[in-house]
């Protein structure tokens, strides 16, 4: 049963991320019959109908999507679905009030952004919602480059992004450094603050998967904050200022950088600067992508102090099921954290890949991200569930 649930989840994930495409309304309707409470499938169906110019059906599907996202406590995703619906049929005042009331009933605290929307008054909510601009990017594309003007603030609706922040050397002799974070849905980025001064990006922002964003341009944001003073206070909860001249996100993401969630057996070795092996253990991927992996180890297999592992070199030997070859990939430890699952103490280790040959990249891409052969395998699995 767990294997079936994982495969079902994987099918939905691939459809949402675009590596498995449906070509007819009938195929979507069969999926919806099986996964009737999944907002992501409804959202894909609504987009499909909109592309086919079936406005009435798309409008209904977007409204249903928004309702399901609200039930799942995903305010931003519900808002974007409702924006799509209202772009087709202009809402009346009662519909606007009703949707705002539904958002306010979602559970704050799921993420800072969830609280941001749930605590807004109606004028504040509409003031933000109607000024959002939807944008989409394919995988492996820069959204913002280091040194670009900080003109927009972005909210991530779906997908995974790599944020590579560059810290230059200073007069005290500190060496330049680069820090990497992975951002996903309900995260924000953009260096628009302080609004009164010219800002440039300190980061390269690049997509690891297909990504949907909404953004608010800096002049528009300034106008919103001028009209709705309460929103500025809410932004203060999303941003904090370590100094008077800069602001950064209150929270940092520990979201996955990957798209493939079926566990894969690996052997993980982690080395310190003196080449001393701190970890040499078998584990499993919690997720894996072309950019990196989250590795799950039982805590009993190693005793290294977790805080000392960050920035250490790592070697992963990846054993792909039903494949004779083993991939050896060099990487760097980005983060380590504890977790508990089924009563077991686990350690999760985030690894960023730093050497991946073209052949290995193609091979991993073929395995993880939906070649024609694997799509056929997925459909074989799918047919066993719908019969």
Secondary structure, DSSP 8 states (H G I E B T S, - for coil): -HHHHHHHHHHHHHHHHTSS---SHHHHHHHHHHSTT-HHHHHHHHHHHHHTT-HHHHHHHHHHHHHHHHHTT-HHHHHHHHHHHHHHS---HHHHHHHHHHHHTS-TTSSHHHHHHHT--HHHHHHHHTT-EEEEE-SS-EEE-TT-B--EEEEEEES-EEEEEEE---TT----EEEEEEE-TT-EE----STTS--B-SEEEEESS-EEEEEEEHHHHHHHHHH-HHHHHHHHHHEEEEETTEEEESS-------SB-S--EEEEEEE-TT--EEEEEEEEEEEE-SSEEEEEEEGGG----GGGTTT-EEEEEEE-TT-S-EEEEEEEEEEEEEEEETTEEEEEEEEEEEE--HHHHHHHHHHHTT-HHHHHHHHHHHHHHH-
